[in-house]
Amino acid sequence: MEDTPLVVGVDGSVSSLRAVDWAANEATRHGTSLRIVHASLWERYEGSDPAIGAEGPPDQALAERVVATAAARARRREPSLSVITHIAAEDPAGTLLHESTFASAVVVGSRGRGELSALLLGSVSLLVAARAACPVVVIRGDEAALNAEHGRILLGVGSRDSGTAAVHFALREASVRNATLRALSAWRHPGPRLGKHRPPSGGAREPAEQAATSLLARALEEQTPLFPDVSVERVTAEGPAAKLLTSLSFEADLLILGARRQGTPVGLELGTTAHRALHHSACPVVVVPHAVHTTRATG
């Protein structure tokens, strides 16, 4: 069993309970423990009305009920799983960011609660994905993706956001799931020709496409020999990376993206591709910071 647990943040919402289900399966795949964390100030942060019941005790008793419900759910799903619970009298984003310093990954739901539940992505989830010290998994998508029925992991490889940790994470995830890894590098025609020209079939390839192919090869060359059991599908496609990845996410169980670390307390830089994926992906999304050492990439 690994030394670092997989952490899942819970607030009693339907979204966070789905995250518990996914995290329980994932922790079992990787042979690690599951740490269920609830920040008691979540009520003030993203509204109330937890899914565990319309009526219930306030404050500490409610917090204990939230984690107890989540722990029981995880144990029913994976009876052999080691489950640890923790309640912090703090705000949820700060709590999960602290947890990320010693977690293999942090798992969160994709929605807030109360009035904020209508947002495309909960504020806690977005903040944690942007600043965590470890990979962050935002749970979204249909049951086929959540139950790993597609047998495919999707990796976005870009010139600015590629990173060894993200590639290693993707390959390792494909290996433990016995899934195919589809690695995508998007390219665009030069501005004046955008949407007006396509190279003839069988003709010379566009320089931009050649650059995307080279980028993909460089990103994968060091890590793929470490996972000889993984079948890798390399894809270069013309178009906006965010749009292409969102479209391909309907055929994937997991979408993995690297994120650049800034040299400031702000943390990670989430570009337009990551933002669109976190809001619109049809499967769970993993944001992997560049600075994370590959041995911690568990997800």
Protein Blocks (a to p, Z undefined) as FASTA:
>chain_A
ZZbdcddddehiaklmmmmmmmmmmmmmnopacdddddfklmmmnoghifkbjbdcehjl
mmmmmmmmmmmmmmmmmmmbccddddddbdfklmmmmmmmmcfbdcddfbdehjllmpmb
dfklmmmmmmpcbdcdddeddfklmnopnopacddddfklgcfklmmmmmmmmmmnopac
dddddddddfklgopaccdehiacdfklmmmmmmmmmmmmmmmmmmmmbccdddddeddf
klmmmmmmmmccbdcddddddfbfnlpaddfklmmmmmmpcbdcddddfklcfklmnZZ
